Amino acid sequence: MTATLERPDGTVAAPKRPPRWWLLLGKDKMAAVAAVVLGLVLLTALAGPLLLGDAATRQDLDASLRPPSFDHGITGLLGTDILGRSVLARLVEAAGTTLSVAMPAVLFSLVVGSAIGMWAGYHGGRRENIAMRVADVILSFPSLLLAVVVLYVFTPSVANIVFILALARIPIYLRTARAEAAELKSRLFVDAARTFGTASWPTIYRHILPIAMPTLLTVATLDFCFVMLSESSLSFLGIGIQPPDVSWGLMVAQGRQFLQTAWWIAVLPGVAIVLTTVSATILAAWVRLATDPAQRWRLTLPTSKRGKRRVTTEVTA
């Protein structure tokens, strides 16, 4: 929805549209760099295995523990491991495995948790109490410990890891969505929708979800970091991704015994984990401002003036 402005001479000015998201992203250099890093990780995970073929699993004992160099082609750019496999190719392969766990887990928990939370917060009463007690029960178990117990009992696989991590993160979105819906259900526009006979789910979808979405997207972006670190931790402990599959956490675990002689086997996957999680955290802060109409104006200011404007606003308040 755009606003129209009336000039002093009585003419109506053209409506002012909100700036495009890529223009807002370009004004924030840190967020732009974070978006580029995440885009490269995603592109690498999708296209890398097609370009490198079987280089991630091809063994060459004559090239064992070869250090990073430009003398052995692109596959030898980041060195090799104890079996002579290309570390670069394994990093690319591991990116796809790590994202194939983190993204479905976050998406599933976001959809299920948000739907149940907004439904419970909108109706209140017994429905809200039951939903919150179930969330409290799940949250009473540390998510990583719950994953360790379940994966120890059942076979560690990508499907099982996605399911248990998604189940453990549903209460986070449920509680957030419930709080948003409980606050918004008393607003006038929601009362007007109920007065005209609109059912509960259409009211939630049209009036509550658009306002709660910025907060939920921010939580999802931050939760992506947690889920990715959880998968890496499980793989490091040996109950996550199993060989011959490979993930960044598994690469760190396999290379920790060679830290003194072949540091690149464990350090480079760790750097990939840090870069991805830090980039997602920075982008989450930008998404929170960009999707909130009340805060979007901050992104239109030059970077040097944002801090001064924030201080001025706080003093005035």
KOLFITOR-529217 format. One record per residue (C-alpha): residue in one letter; x, y, z. Coordinates in nm, 3 decimals. Example, Ala and Ser with C-alpha at 12.3 -4.5 7.8 and 13.67 -1.06 7.14 Angstrom:
BEGIN
 lolum       X       Y       Z
     A   1.230  -0.450   0.780
     S   1.367  -0.106   0.714
***
This chain:
BEGIN
 lolum       X       Y       Z
     M   0.000   0.000   0.000
     T   0.140   0.340  -0.099
     A   0.059   0.681   0.045
     T  -0.035   0.991  -0.160
     L   0.081   1.341  -0.067
     E  -0.110   1.663  -0.139
     R   0.098   1.966  -0.233
     P   0.014   2.319  -0.110
     D  -0.122   2.411  -0.455
     G  -0.382   2.135  -0.431
     T  -0.221   1.888  -0.669
     V  -0.153   1.534  -0.559
     A   0.204   1.410  -0.562
     A   0.292   1.070  -0.700
     P   0.274   0.792  -0.443
     K   0.600   0.716  -0.268
     R   0.688   0.351  -0.292
     P   0.909   0.178  -0.038
     P   1.266   0.118  -0.160
     R   1.345  -0.214  -0.320
     W   1.506  -0.472  -0.096
     W   1.826  -0.490  -0.303
     L   1.866  -0.112  -0.271
     L   1.831  -0.140   0.105
     L   2.080  -0.427   0.108
     G   2.327  -0.222  -0.093
     K   2.321   0.053   0.171
     D   2.436  -0.190   0.440
     K   2.781  -0.316   0.346
     M   2.804  -0.578   0.619
     A   2.465  -0.726   0.531
     A   2.555  -0.719   0.161
     V   2.878  -0.910   0.225
     A   2.688  -1.159   0.442
     A   2.430  -1.212   0.167
     V   2.708  -1.268  -0.089
     V   2.877  -1.525   0.137
     L   2.551  -1.715   0.194
     G   2.472  -1.697  -0.178
     L   2.813  -1.843  -0.262
     V   2.765  -2.122  -0.009
     L   2.425  -2.207  -0.157
     L   2.556  -2.190  -0.515
     T   2.853  -2.406  -0.421
     A   2.629  -2.664  -0.257
     L   2.405  -2.683  -0.566
     A   2.651  -2.661  -0.855
     G   2.981  -2.770  -0.699
     P   2.924  -3.148  -0.699
     L   2.819  -3.136  -1.065
     L   3.143  -2.964  -1.161
     L   3.381  -3.166  -0.943
     G   3.231  -3.509  -1.006
     D   3.371  -3.783  -0.783
     A   3.671  -3.583  -0.666
     A   3.537  -3.582  -0.309
     T   3.554  -3.963  -0.282
     R   3.838  -4.045  -0.523
     Q   4.141  -4.174  -0.327
     D   4.506  -4.132  -0.418
     L   4.740  -4.260  -0.147
     D   5.041  -4.115  -0.331
     A   4.894  -3.767  -0.267
     S   4.822  -3.825   0.104
     L   4.837  -3.517   0.328
     R   4.948  -3.293   0.043
     P   4.948  -2.925   0.161
     P   4.749  -2.653  -0.016
     S   4.918  -2.539  -0.337
     F   4.857  -2.429  -0.695
     D   5.070  -2.711  -0.839
     H   4.805  -2.985  -0.854
     G   4.509  -2.822  -1.024
     I   4.193  -2.684  -0.872
     T   4.118  -3.001  -0.672
     G   4.453  -2.972  -0.492
     L   4.410  -2.604  -0.415
     L   4.325  -2.669  -0.048
     G   4.535  -2.981  -0.004
     T   4.438  -3.344   0.053
     D   4.349  -3.564   0.350
     I   4.503  -3.887   0.479
     L   4.349  -4.087   0.189
     G   4.458  -3.838  -0.075
     R   4.105  -3.699  -0.128
     S   4.068  -3.336  -0.229
     V   3.978  -3.115   0.069
     L   3.823  -2.858  -0.165
     A   3.595  -3.117  -0.323
     R   3.498  -3.252   0.020
     L   3.421  -2.901   0.144
     V   3.190  -2.851  -0.153
     E   3.023  -3.188  -0.099
     A   2.989  -3.120   0.274
     A   2.821  -2.784   0.208
     G   2.536  -2.960   0.033
     T   2.501  -3.216   0.313
     T   2.502  -2.952   0.587
     L   2.245  -2.735   0.409
     S   2.029  -3.039   0.331
     V   1.996  -3.089   0.707
     A   1.971  -2.729   0.828
     M   1.728  -2.586   0.573
     P   1.455  -2.858   0.588
     A   1.475  -2.867   0.968
     V   1.433  -2.490   0.999
     L   1.156  -2.478   0.737
     F   0.959  -2.761   0.897
     S   0.985  -2.620   1.249
     L   0.900  -2.270   1.123
     V   0.581  -2.378   0.945
     V   0.454  -2.618   1.212
     G   0.552  -2.411   1.514
     S   0.419  -2.083   1.370
     A   0.088  -2.237   1.265
     I   0.025  -2.398   1.605
     G   0.145  -2.089   1.793
     M  -0.075  -1.842   1.605
     W  -0.375  -2.077   1.634
     A  -0.320  -2.113   2.010
     G  -0.259  -1.742   2.066
     Y  -0.561  -1.638   1.861
     H  -0.809  -1.868   2.039
     G  -0.654  -1.861   2.386
     G  -0.806  -2.057   2.672
     R  -0.760  -2.432   2.692
     R  -0.608  -2.459   2.344
     E  -0.337  -2.212   2.437
     N  -0.265  -2.389   2.766
     I  -0.231  -2.731   2.600
     A  -0.002  -2.598   2.327
     M   0.220  -2.415   2.575
     R   0.249  -2.715   2.809
     V   0.355  -2.939   2.520
     A   0.614  -2.677   2.422
     D   0.739  -2.663   2.782
     V   0.780  -3.041   2.790
     I   0.989  -3.039   2.471
     L   1.196  -2.744   2.592
     S   1.266  -2.918   2.922
     F   1.502  -3.148   2.730
     P   1.813  -2.979   2.586
     S   1.779  -3.010   2.210
     L   2.133  -3.138   2.155
     L   2.101  -3.395   2.435
     L   1.765  -3.508   2.297
     A   1.921  -3.551   1.953
     V   2.211  -3.749   2.101
     V   1.975  -3.990   2.281
     V   1.744  -4.042   1.981
     L   2.025  -4.086   1.729
     Y   2.204  -4.326   1.963
     V   1.893  -4.546   1.978
     F   1.801  -4.519   1.608
     T   2.021  -4.527   1.300
     P   2.195  -4.193   1.235
     S   2.075  -4.067   0.897
     V   1.992  -3.738   0.731
     A   1.617  -3.797   0.771
     N   1.646  -3.879   1.142
     I   1.872  -3.579   1.207
     V   1.633  -3.344   1.028
     F   1.333  -3.483   1.216
     I   1.480  -3.465   1.566
     L   1.633  -3.119   1.518
     A   1.306  -2.986   1.370
     L   1.104  -3.138   1.655
     A   1.334  -2.982   1.914
     R   1.305  -2.634   1.756
     I   0.926  -2.624   1.707
     P   0.862  -2.475   2.057
     I   1.079  -2.173   1.973
     Y   0.848  -2.070   1.689
     L   0.538  -2.180   1.879
     R   0.609  -1.948   2.171
     T   0.707  -1.657   1.946
     A   0.401  -1.691   1.723
     R   0.169  -1.732   2.022
     A   0.298  -1.410   2.179
     E   0.247  -1.221   1.853
     A  -0.104  -1.359   1.797
     A  -0.211  -1.300   2.158
     E  -0.111  -0.934   2.128
     L  -0.261  -0.880   1.782
     K  -0.598  -1.050   1.836
     S  -0.723  -0.750   2.036
     R  -0.639  -0.498   1.762
     L  -0.924  -0.316   1.588
     F  -0.859  -0.464   1.243
     V  -0.879  -0.817   1.386
     D  -1.200  -0.729   1.572
     A  -1.341  -0.590   1.247
     A  -1.259  -0.915   1.065
     R  -1.435  -1.117   1.333
     T  -1.735  -0.881   1.323
     F  -1.780  -0.946   0.951
     G  -1.780  -1.320   1.015
     T  -1.431  -1.410   0.892
     A  -1.321  -1.752   1.011
     S  -1.020  -1.794   1.238
     W  -0.766  -1.930   0.984
     P  -0.837  -1.663   0.717
     T  -0.807  -1.398   0.989
     I  -0.476  -1.541   1.106
     Y  -0.344  -1.569   0.751
     R  -0.451  -1.222   0.633
     H  -0.410  -1.006   0.942
     I  -0.179  -1.171   1.196
     L   0.075  -1.359   0.984
     P   0.196  -1.054   0.783
     I   0.275  -0.864   1.103
     A   0.433  -1.160   1.282
     M   0.639  -1.267   0.980
     P   0.935  -1.027   1.033
     T   0.992  -1.162   1.382
     L   0.951  -1.523   1.270
     L   1.192  -1.477   0.979
     T   1.451  -1.329   1.213
     V   1.414  -1.622   1.451
     A   1.439  -1.865   1.158
     T   1.759  -1.705   1.030
     L   1.919  -1.725   1.373
     D   1.784  -2.077   1.422
     F   1.953  -2.180   1.098
     C   2.286  -2.110   1.270
     F   2.188  -2.317   1.573
     V   2.069  -2.613   1.365
     M   2.380  -2.607   1.150
     L   2.603  -2.600   1.458
     S   2.398  -2.880   1.614
     E   2.443  -3.098   1.304
     S   2.815  -3.024   1.304
     S   2.837  -3.113   1.673
     L   2.651  -3.441   1.623
     S   2.873  -3.531   1.329
     F   3.182  -3.441   1.532
     L   3.064  -3.677   1.807
     G   3.016  -3.956   1.553
     I   2.635  -3.985   1.573
     G   2.548  -3.742   1.295
     I   2.634  -3.775   0.927
     Q   2.806  -4.108   0.865
     P   3.070  -4.197   0.602
     P   3.077  -4.220   0.305
     D   2.864  -3.903   0.332
     V   3.052  -3.598   0.453
     S   2.964  -3.281   0.640
     W   3.169  -2.995   0.779
     G   3.143  -3.131   1.134
     L   3.252  -3.477   1.022
     M   3.550  -3.326   0.838
     V   3.659  -3.148   1.157
     A   3.629  -3.474   1.350
     Q   3.831  -3.668   1.091
     G   4.103  -3.403   1.077
     R   4.151  -3.327   1.447
     Q   4.420  -3.595   1.485
     F   4.624  -3.427   1.210
     L   4.618  -3.073   1.351
     Q   4.994  -3.074   1.406
     T   5.090  -3.212   1.065
     A   4.795  -3.129   0.832
     W   4.603  -2.842   0.987
     W   4.401  -2.769   0.672
     I   4.191  -3.087   0.706
     A   4.018  -2.964   1.025
     V   4.071  -2.587   1.013
     L   3.915  -2.518   0.673
     P   3.580  -2.686   0.754
     G   3.577  -2.495   1.082
     V   3.632  -2.170   0.894
     A   3.343  -2.258   0.662
     I   3.115  -2.315   0.963
     V   3.216  -1.985   1.123
     L   3.176  -1.781   0.803
     T   2.833  -1.928   0.732
     T   2.696  -1.881   1.084
     V   2.833  -1.527   1.123
     S   2.693  -1.429   0.782
     A   2.351  -1.570   0.872
     T   2.354  -1.379   1.202
     I   2.438  -1.049   1.031
     L   2.174  -1.105   0.764
     A   1.914  -1.187   1.032
     A   1.955  -0.840   1.184
     W   1.913  -0.682   0.840
     V   1.604  -0.893   0.760
     R   1.443  -0.782   1.087
     L   1.474  -0.416   0.988
     A   1.397  -0.462   0.618
     T   1.071  -0.650   0.679
     D   0.943  -0.417   0.951
     P   0.778  -0.103   0.804
     A   0.824   0.080   1.135
     Q   1.202   0.021   1.136
     R   1.281   0.016   0.763
     W   1.367   0.386   0.759
     R   1.687   0.310   0.951
     L   1.828   0.129   0.647
     T   1.776   0.434   0.426
     L   2.016   0.641   0.637
     P   2.390   0.649   0.565
     T   2.583   0.411   0.787
     S   2.762   0.697   0.963
     K   2.431   0.856   1.067
     R   2.250   0.549   1.196
     G   2.417   0.553   1.534
     K   2.366   0.929   1.576
     R   2.000   0.903   1.477
     R   1.947   0.616   1.720
     V   2.103   0.815   2.006
     T   1.893   1.121   1.919
     T   1.575   0.913   1.914
     E   1.652   0.760   2.254
     V   1.727   1.100   2.409
     T   1.405   1.247   2.267
     A   1.203   0.955   2.399
***
